């Protein structure tokens, strides 16, 4: 069983590392899927093309310890700031398919896509508030 898992992981690593690089430094494959594996900004044209520029999306998994810290803070801010945040548990097939429709694949959770900005990991409520308020200001 361990040999099978090793082979699957090896194939996945080779497949991802063989993808051509987009101008943003994000991995982009033949179907222009963006691998969200680092913080930064998705180029505006790719972001708009995928309909991400006016959305806040949080990607989590049920087994993620950091998600258990980040998600409640983001839900509080959703209410406090009056924004709509889309939460997707990528360990659930249905949610993962919805995320893939945006042309993105996430490698780490939690990942917050706030407009075109990618934030990986769990942050303080103040940091999330600052980033979301800047997003709201830019989209007003």
Order of alpha helices (4+ residues) and beta strands (2+ residues): alpha-beta-beta-beta-alpha-beta-alpha-beta-alpha-beta-beta-beta-alpha
